[in-house]
Structures are given as C-alpha cells and as structure tokens.
Amino acid sequence: MQLAEVMVYSSDLCYGDLNCDGIADIKDLIVIKKAVSGGNYGSSEPNVFGDLNCDGEISASDLVAMRKYLLGIA
C-alpha cells in the first residue's frame, strides 16, 4: 500500500492527524514517535489516525510513512 492511498482526507477525517488540528504535520510526527517509543501521546485510546498502514497498531512503519509524507518522498 502506498502512502498516497493511506493519507485520506475528507470533511471529517485526516489520517496522520493525531492531534486533531485538521492537518497532518510535524506535530503529528512527534505524537507518532512518542506512541512508537511507548510514551504517553495524549490519549488513553489508540488513535486510528496514526495507523497509516491500517494494520491495527501505531508502529515504526507508520512513523516511517509519516516522515516520507512530510518530506514529500512518498
């Protein structure tokens, strides 16, 4: 699955937008990094917006996908 298929925007959803500010940006990358490292990322519930590859968890592959998206190489 390519990142372009994963970064989905609609009137209500933005995959990659973990802080729910309406855009996927560097702030969300920091949240994904915290989630992957096992830290508190601001929610007691797993955030579906951070599961960019739709495998059921926020993992290193989601972090890599977000980095590529932000760098424009995906």
C-alpha positions in Angstrom: 0.0 0.0 0.0 1.4 3.4 -1.0 1.2 6.3 1.4 -1.0 8.2 -1.1 -3.6 5.6 -0.5 -3.2 6.0 3.3 -3.3 9.7 3.8 -7.0 10.2 3.4 -8.7 13.5 3.7 -12.5 14.1 3.9 -14.6 16.7 5.6 -14.3 14.7 8.9 -11.1 12.6 8.7 -7.4 13.2 8.2 -5.3 10.1 8.6 -2.0 11.2 10.1 -3.6 14.0 12.1 -3.1 12.6 15.6 -3.6 15.9 17.4 -6.9 16.6 15.6 -6.0 20.1 14.4 -7.1 19.4 10.8 -3.7 18.8 9.2 -1.1 16.1 9.2 2.2 17.9 10.0 5.4 17.7 12.1 3.4 18.0 15.3 1.7 14.7 14.4 5.0 13.1 13.6 6.2 13.8 17.1 3.0 12.2 18.5 3.6 9.1 16.4 7.2 9.0 17.6 6.0 9.1 21.2 3.4 6.4 20.6 6.0 4.1 18.9 8.5 4.6 21.7 5.9 3.6 24.3 5.4 7.1 25.7 2.2 8.9 26.5 0.9 10.5 23.4 -2.0 12.4 24.8 -4.8 9.8 24.7 -5.7 6.7 26.6 -7.3 5.2 23.5 -5.3 4.2 20.4 -5.7 6.8 17.7 -6.9 5.4 14.4 -5.5 8.4 12.6 -2.0 7.3 13.5 -2.4 3.8 12.0 -1.3 4.9 8.5 -0.9 1.4 7.1 -4.1 0.1 8.6 -2.5 -2.9 10.4 -4.3 -2.3 13.7 -1.5 -0.6 15.6 0.7 2.5 15.6 4.2 1.2 14.8 7.5 2.1 13.3 6.2 1.6 9.8 3.6 4.3 10.5 6.3 6.6 11.7 8.3 6.0 8.5 5.2 6.6 6.3 4.6 9.9 8.1 8.2 11.0 7.7 8.1 10.2 3.9 4.8 12.1 3.6 6.1 15.2 5.3 9.3 15.1 3.2 7.4 14.7 0.0 9.0 11.4 -1.0 6.1 9.1 -0.7 
